[in-house]
Amino acid sequence: MAKNTVGRLSFNVAFCGIISAISVITMFGSLIPSLAYVVPAIAGIFIWTIGEQINIKWAVLSYITVAILSFMLVPELEANCFFISLFGYYPTLCEKIKRINKKSLQYVVKLLIFNISAVLTYKILCFILSADQLLEGMESFGQWAPYVLWGMGLVAFILYDLVLETYKGIYIKGVKPKFKKLMK
């Protein structure tokens, strides 16, 4: 192996290890109940930086690593499920979705991804936990509680997508060039 190839591989492994560790540490923030849905979203953004800085293959490997370590170390089941089912891969997948020519079709695909992952996560969590445990604190909505939760999740997802695109622009224009200059 050439010296440059070994150096690049070493950088990739170290960078992915550091970002993955930061993501797992971030997942521990889900132990604060009000952050159970926010923390997986933040951890997924860290995974996206790997895809942006190195490539998507390394980001996928890091996503798998963080998912496994989070399930082993972080006791918050909902946060882990949301990281695995949506937030861990979604920021990286958005780069592929951007290749779709029509903006309206991009939004349809994004909403489809959210809805499929939300329904699957809800079904899995209802299987593991009881629906009463999952919807705790939403008793005032009665039988409509799952739909209210779904609607609130949809609004939060749309806001997350907007914030994500803003963050990506700032990172690509501001942080990435400085990081590349530092690494030369």
N, C-alpha and C positions, 0 to 999 in steps of 0.2 A: 504494500500500500504506500502511496505517496504521502509525504509528510503533510501536505495540505489537506488530503482526504482524511487522514487520522485526526488532524486538528479540527476539521469541520465536524466530524462525527463526535469528537469529545465535546465540542461546543453544543451540538444538538442534544446530546444526552444530558449534559449539565443544565442547559437552559430548560429542557422539558422537566427535569427532576425538580428544579427550583420552582417553576411555575406550578407543577403538580402539587408540590408540598404547600405552596401558598393557597392553592385551591382547596386542599383538604383542610388546612387550618381555617380557611374562611368558612367551610361547611360547619365547623364547630360553633359558629355564630348562630346557627339554627337552634341551639339550645335555649336561646331567648325566644319565647313563643311568638312574639310579633314579627320575628325575622325569618320564620320557617319557609316563607315563599320568596323572600328577597335574596337570601344568602345563596341558594342554588343559581339564581340568575347572575349574581356577581361572579361566582366561581366559573360559570360558563364563559364569561367575558375573558377571564384569564386564559382559558383553554383556547379561545379565539386568537389571542396574541401569539400563541405557538404556531397556529396555521398561517398567520400573517408574517411572522418573523422567519419561519422555517418552511413548512408546507403542511398541507392537510393531512398527509399520512402520519406525521409526528403528532399533530393535534388529535387525531383519532386514537392513537396509542395512549396519549396522555389522558384523554377522556375516559378510556377504559380503565386506566390505572387509578384515576381519581374516583371513579364509580366504585371500583372494588374496595379501595382503601376507605372510602367514606362509609360503605356498608359495614365494613369490619370495625371501624373506629367511632363513627358518629352515631349516637343512639336515636337520632330524630328520623323516624321512618318516612314521614311525609316529605321532608326536605330531600332525603336520598332518592325517593321515588321521582320527585319532580326534577332532580338533577339528571337522573338516568333517562326519564321519558321525554324531556324537552330541553331544559336549560343547558345541559352539558354539551349538547351538539348543535343546538339551534343557531348560536352566533356564527359558528363555522359554516353551517349549511346555508346561511343567508347569502354567502358569497356565491354559491352555486345558483341560488334562486334569482340573484341579480342578473344572471345571464338570459333569463326569460325576457323577450322583447317588450311585451305589453305590461305596463305597471299594474293594470287591473288584474291580470292573471297572476302576477307576483303576489298581490294581496290575497287572492283566492287561495293560492298554494300555502301561504303563511298561515292563514286562518284555518285551513284544512289540517295542517300539521298541528296547530294548537288544539283544535277540537278533538282530533283523534287521540293525541297524547293526554288531554284532560279527561276524556271518557275512560280510556284504558287505565290511567292512574287512579281515577275514582273507583272503578270496578275492582282493581287490585287491592286498594286500601280498604274497601268495604269487605272484601274477602278476608283480609288479614285482621282488620279492626271491625268493630260494628259501625253501622251507619250513624248511630247515635254518638259514638265517640268522634267520628269524623266531622259531624255537623254540630258539635258542641258549641254553644253560644249563639246558635242561629234558630233556636226554638220558636222565636216570635214569628218567623216566616212560615212555620208549619210545614205542610207538604211541599211548598214551593222552595224550601231551603236549598236543595241541590241546584235548582235552576238559578236562584239568586246568586249562589256561590259561583256557578258557571259564568253568569253574566258579569259579575265583578271580576272574575279571572280573565274574561275576554277583554274587558276595558283595561285592566292592568297589563295584559299582554300587548295590546296596541300601544300603550304608553311606553312599555319596555322596548318595543321595536323602534319607536321614534328615538328614544334615548340611546339605544344601541347604535343606530345609524349616526347620530351626532357624535358619540364617543369614538366610533370607528374613524370618522373624518378627522377628528382632533388627533387621534393616535397616528394615523397614516401621514398627516401633514406636519405634525409637530414632534412626536416622540420617535417614530421610526427613523427619520433621517439622522437624528442625533444619536440614536442607538447604533446605526450603521457606521457613522463616523467614529464613534467610540470603539467599535470592534475592529477597525482597520489597523 
